[in-house]
Amino acid sequence: MDIRQLRYFVAIAEEGSLSAAALRVNVAQPSLSQHVIALERELDVTLLDRSPRGVSLTQSGEVLLSHAREVIAALDQAREAVRQSGSEPLGEVTFGLPSSIAMVLSVPLAETVRLELPKVRLRAIDAMSGFIKEWLEDQSVDLGMLYDISAVRHLSHRQLMTEELHFFSAPDAWPFETRAGSPVPVTDLPKAELVLPSPHHGLRVMIDRSIKPHGVVLNVATEMDGLGQIKTMVARGSGYTILAPAAAIDYVERGELIMAPIVEPALVRPVYLVRNPAKPVTRASQEVERITLEVIRDLVARGIWQALDQPEIAAG
């Protein structure tokens, strides 16, 4: 049994016809039949039921098809990994980013990758953390960034920084007696009607977990999982929210939102870069990871991404 025979067998199974499979793999039909007969003799089973209408798989054929696809996929993956390990990075790198990170990181990262790695195609996916965890598990993405790694501690992870969450309000709708933009104690948060993600969202889980020890019950008037919609609603004065500064820096710079630190205590969360060690590490993904750290370092230095500490990105 060799890889060529397995490819021929998969083609026959998927086409349901020896003649169609012969056209697909560019092999004469009699020769294709001989390869199948050789497989059946070697395995001592019948793989195909033949009829005037075509061919169908036997139970043994179904078993072989499943394994053949895995073997072919593994070989193709190995070939691609070796090809990408050459002197110049090339190929696709898929990166899962939570919306609040994508807001500040995706564009400068994509621009830098395009400039420094012309043969690398970056695919940055903006998604909720739950989806990114699933994609890391099933190896759909090369890299992912997460705030909570409690469910993926078996994967490779490194903490890049810790960021502080802030309170956001429309400039003309500050809800407290203090000066607009003044620090907001956690105990004052219930005075504001909040617009927050639903309870299954990672940000909401983190907020609820952080304030629970302080006996604070938030006044969540609206639940909305879209980051853009949350910011728009708050900018219209229809509520208030809690976000990382990087997630709303566009609105703050335009003067549509003001932000204030939350104190007593501060609400902080770590930011992790995560890989699945079962997925082969390509040269392209290594270079994208390197550039990611450089871009984040620059964003932090310019105050665009506010970080309390950066254990993995502080060094040049």
C-alpha positions as CSV (number, residue, x, y, z in Angstrom):
1,M,0.0,0.0,0.0
2,D,1.4,3.4,-1.0
3,I,0.3,7.0,-1.0
4,R,-0.5,6.9,-4.7
5,Q,-2.9,3.9,-4.3
6,L,-4.6,5.8,-1.4
7,R,-5.0,8.9,-3.5
8,Y,-6.5,6.8,-6.3
9,F,-8.9,5.0,-3.9
10,V,-10.1,8.3,-2.4
11,A,-10.8,9.7,-5.9
12,I,-12.8,6.6,-6.8
13,A,-14.8,6.8,-3.5
14,E,-15.5,10.5,-3.9
15,E,-16.4,10.3,-7.6
16,G,-18.5,7.1,-7.3
17,S,-17.2,6.0,-10.7
18,L,-14.0,4.5,-12.0
19,S,-14.2,6.5,-15.3
20,A,-14.8,9.8,-13.5
21,A,-11.9,9.0,-11.0
22,A,-9.7,8.1,-14.0
23,L,-10.3,11.5,-15.5
24,R,-9.7,13.2,-12.1
25,V,-6.3,11.6,-11.4
26,N,-5.3,11.4,-15.1
27,V,-4.8,7.6,-15.1
28,A,-6.2,5.1,-17.5
29,Q,-9.3,3.3,-16.2
30,P,-7.9,-0.2,-16.5
31,S,-4.7,0.8,-14.6
32,L,-6.9,2.4,-11.9
33,S,-8.9,-0.9,-11.6
34,Q,-5.6,-2.8,-11.2
35,H,-4.5,-0.5,-8.3
36,V,-7.8,-1.2,-6.5
37,I,-7.6,-5.0,-7.0
38,A,-4.0,-4.9,-5.7
39,L,-5.2,-3.1,-2.6
40,E,-8.0,-5.6,-2.0
41,R,-5.6,-8.5,-2.4
42,E,-3.1,-6.9,0.0
43,L,-5.8,-6.2,2.6
44,D,-7.7,-9.4,1.9
45,V,-11.0,-7.5,1.8
46,T,-13.5,-6.2,-0.8
47,L,-13.3,-2.4,-0.9
48,L,-15.8,-1.7,-3.6
49,D,-19.2,-3.0,-4.7
50,R,-19.3,-2.7,-8.5
51,S,-22.5,-2.3,-10.5
52,P,-23.5,-0.9,-13.9
53,R,-24.4,2.3,-12.2
54,G,-20.9,2.8,-10.7
55,V,-19.2,1.8,-7.5
56,S,-20.0,2.1,-3.9
57,L,-17.9,1.4,-0.8
58,T,-18.2,-1.7,1.3
59,Q,-17.9,-1.4,5.1
60,S,-14.1,-2.1,4.7
61,G,-13.9,0.5,2.1
62,E,-15.5,3.1,4.4
63,V,-12.9,2.3,7.0
64,L,-10.0,2.6,4.5
65,L,-11.4,5.9,3.2
66,S,-11.4,7.5,6.6
67,H,-7.8,6.5,7.2
68,A,-6.7,7.3,3.7
69,R,-7.9,10.9,4.0
70,E,-6.1,11.3,7.3
71,V,-2.8,9.9,5.8
72,I,-3.1,12.1,2.7
73,A,-3.9,15.2,4.8
74,A,-0.9,14.5,7.1
75,L,1.4,14.0,4.2
76,D,0.2,17.2,2.5
77,Q,0.6,19.1,5.8
78,A,4.1,17.7,6.3
79,R,5.1,18.7,2.7
80,E,3.7,22.2,3.3
81,A,5.5,22.6,6.7
82,V,8.8,21.5,5.1
83,R,8.3,23.8,2.1
84,Q,7.6,26.8,4.5
85,S,10.7,26.0,6.6
86,G,12.9,27.3,3.8
87,S,14.9,30.5,3.9
88,E,11.9,32.8,3.1
89,P,8.6,32.7,5.0
90,L,5.6,32.0,2.8
91,G,2.1,30.6,3.0
92,E,-1.0,31.5,5.0
93,V,-1.1,32.3,8.8
94,T,-4.4,32.4,10.5
95,F,-4.7,34.5,13.6
96,G,-7.8,34.5,15.9
97,L,-8.3,37.9,17.7
98,P,-11.0,38.9,20.2
99,S,-12.8,42.0,19.0
100,S,-11.3,44.4,21.5
101,I,-7.8,43.3,20.5
102,A,-8.6,43.3,16.7
103,M,-9.8,46.9,17.1
104,V,-6.3,48.1,17.8
105,L,-4.0,45.4,16.5
106,S,-5.3,43.9,13.3
107,V,-4.7,46.8,10.9
108,P,-1.1,47.7,12.0
109,L,-0.3,44.0,12.2
110,A,-1.6,43.3,8.7
111,E,0.2,46.3,7.3
112,T,3.5,45.3,8.8
113,V,3.2,41.7,7.7
114,R,2.4,42.8,4.2
115,L,5.5,45.0,4.2
116,E,8.0,42.7,5.8
117,L,6.6,39.3,4.7
118,P,5.4,39.7,1.1
119,K,4.9,36.0,0.5
120,V,2.9,35.5,3.7
121,R,-0.9,35.9,3.6
122,L,-2.2,36.9,7.0
123,R,-5.8,35.9,7.8
124,A,-6.9,37.8,10.9
125,I,-10.2,36.6,12.3
126,D,-12.2,38.9,14.6
127,A,-14.3,36.6,16.9
128,M,-15.5,36.0,20.4
129,S,-13.0,34.2,22.7
130,G,-15.1,31.0,22.8
131,F,-14.7,30.6,19.1
132,I,-11.0,31.3,19.2
133,K,-10.6,28.6,21.9
134,E,-12.4,26.1,19.7
135,W,-10.3,27.0,16.7
136,L,-7.1,26.6,18.7
137,E,-8.3,23.2,19.8
138,D,-9.2,21.9,16.4
139,Q,-6.1,23.5,14.8
140,S,-8.1,25.8,12.5
141,V,-5.9,28.8,13.5
142,D,-2.1,29.0,13.9
143,L,-2.2,31.7,16.6
144,G,-4.8,33.1,19.0
145,M,-5.0,35.8,21.6
146,L,-7.1,35.2,24.7
147,Y,-7.8,36.8,28.1
148,D,-8.7,33.6,29.9
149,I,-6.7,30.4,29.5
150,S,-8.4,28.4,32.2
151,A,-9.9,26.1,29.6
152,V,-6.8,25.8,27.4
153,R,-4.0,25.4,29.9
154,H,-2.8,22.3,28.0
155,L,-2.0,24.5,25.0
156,S,1.2,26.6,24.7
157,H,0.6,30.1,26.1
158,R,2.6,33.2,27.1
159,Q,1.3,36.2,28.9
160,L,2.0,39.4,26.9
161,M,0.7,42.0,29.2
162,T,-2.0,43.0,31.8
163,E,-4.5,45.7,30.8
164,E,-6.9,47.7,32.9
165,L,-10.6,48.0,32.1
166,H,-12.1,51.5,32.1
167,F,-15.6,53.0,32.5
168,F,-17.0,54.7,29.3
169,S,-19.6,57.5,28.9
170,A,-20.7,59.9,26.4
171,P,-19.1,63.3,27.1
172,D,-22.4,65.0,27.9
173,A,-23.9,62.1,29.9
174,W,-21.5,61.6,32.8
175,P,-23.7,59.8,35.4
176,F,-21.8,60.6,38.6
177,E,-21.5,63.7,40.8
178,T,-17.7,63.8,40.2
179,R,-16.0,65.6,37.4
180,A,-16.3,63.8,34.1
181,G,-13.5,61.3,33.6
182,S,-12.7,61.1,37.3
183,P,-11.8,57.6,38.7
184,V,-14.9,55.5,39.3
185,P,-15.0,53.3,42.5
186,V,-16.4,49.9,41.9
187,T,-19.1,50.6,44.4
188,D,-20.4,53.5,42.2
189,L,-20.9,51.3,39.1
190,P,-24.4,50.2,40.0
191,K,-25.5,53.9,39.7
192,A,-25.0,53.7,35.9
193,E,-27.2,51.7,33.4
194,L,-24.7,49.6,31.7
195,V,-24.5,48.1,28.2
196,L,-22.4,44.9,28.5
197,P,-21.9,41.7,26.6
198,S,-24.1,38.7,27.5
199,P,-23.0,36.4,30.4
200,H,-21.3,33.9,28.1
201,H,-19.0,36.5,26.7
202,G,-15.4,36.5,28.1
203,L,-15.4,40.2,29.0
204,R,-18.7,39.8,31.0
205,V,-17.4,36.7,32.8
206,M,-14.3,38.6,33.8
207,I,-16.2,41.7,35.0
208,D,-18.7,39.6,37.0
209,R,-16.0,37.5,38.6
210,S,-14.0,40.6,39.5
211,I,-16.8,42.5,41.3
212,K,-18.4,39.5,43.0
213,P,-16.2,39.6,46.1
214,H,-17.2,43.2,46.7
215,G,-20.9,42.6,46.9
216,V,-21.7,44.8,44.0
217,V,-24.6,44.1,41.7
218,L,-24.3,45.8,38.3
219,N,-27.3,47.5,36.7
220,V,-27.1,45.9,33.3
221,A,-29.8,47.5,31.3
222,T,-28.9,46.1,27.9
223,E,-26.9,43.1,26.8
224,M,-25.2,43.3,23.4
225,D,-22.3,41.2,22.1
226,G,-21.2,43.4,19.2
227,L,-18.4,45.8,20.2
228,G,-19.3,48.3,17.6
229,Q,-22.9,48.4,18.7
230,I,-22.0,48.8,22.3
231,K,-19.8,51.8,21.6
232,T,-22.4,53.4,19.3
233,M,-25.1,53.1,21.9
234,V,-22.9,54.6,24.7
235,A,-21.8,57.4,22.4
236,R,-25.5,58.3,21.9
237,G,-26.0,58.6,25.7
238,S,-28.1,55.5,25.8
239,G,-26.0,53.8,28.5
240,Y,-22.5,53.2,29.8
241,T,-20.0,50.4,29.4
242,I,-16.8,48.8,30.7
243,L,-14.1,48.1,28.2
244,A,-10.3,48.0,27.7
245,P,-9.1,51.4,26.5
246,A,-7.7,49.9,23.3
247,A,-11.2,48.7,22.3
248,A,-12.6,52.2,22.2
249,I,-9.7,54.4,21.4
250,D,-11.2,55.3,18.0
251,Y,-14.3,56.8,19.7
252,V,-12.2,58.5,22.4
253,E,-9.9,60.1,19.9
254,R,-12.9,61.5,18.0
255,G,-14.4,62.9,21.2
256,E,-17.4,60.7,21.1
257,L,-16.6,58.9,24.3
258,I,-14.7,59.7,27.5
259,M,-13.1,57.0,29.7
260,A,-12.2,56.8,33.3
261,P,-10.2,54.3,35.4
262,I,-12.2,52.0,37.7
263,V,-10.7,51.9,41.2
264,E,-11.1,50.3,44.6
265,P,-10.2,47.9,43.1
266,A,-9.0,48.3,39.5
267,L,-10.4,45.7,37.1
268,V,-7.5,44.1,35.2
269,R,-7.1,41.2,32.9
270,P,-4.1,39.4,31.3
271,V,-3.6,39.1,27.6
272,Y,-2.2,35.7,26.3
273,L,-0.8,34.6,23.0
274,V,-1.7,30.9,22.5
275,R,-0.7,28.1,20.2
276,N,-1.7,24.5,19.9
277,P,1.5,22.5,20.1
278,A,-0.1,19.7,18.0
279,K,-0.2,22.1,15.0
280,P,3.1,22.3,13.1
281,V,4.8,25.6,13.6
282,T,5.7,27.1,10.2
283,R,8.4,29.6,9.5
284,A,5.6,32.0,8.4
285,S,3.7,31.7,11.7
286,Q,7.0,32.2,13.7
287,E,7.6,35.4,11.8
288,V,4.1,36.7,12.3
289,E,4.4,36.0,16.0
290,R,7.7,38.0,16.1
291,I,6.1,40.9,14.2
292,T,3.0,40.7,16.5
293,L,5.2,41.4,19.6
294,E,7.0,44.3,17.8
295,V,3.7,45.9,16.8
296,I,2.2,45.5,20.3
297,R,5.4,47.0,21.8
298,D,5.0,50.0,19.5
299,L,1.3,50.4,20.3
300,V,2.0,50.4,24.0
301,A,4.9,52.8,23.7
302,R,2.7,55.3,21.9
303,G,-0.1,54.9,24.4
304,I,-2.5,53.5,21.9
305,W,-2.7,50.2,23.8
306,Q,-2.5,50.8,27.6
307,A,-0.8,48.1,29.6
308,L,0.0,47.9,33.2
309,D,2.9,45.5,32.6
310,Q,4.3,43.7,29.6
311,P,6.3,40.6,30.8
312,E,6.7,39.2,27.3
313,I,7.0,42.4,25.1
314,A,9.0,44.8,27.2
315,A,12.4,43.6,25.9
316,G,13.5,44.7,22.4
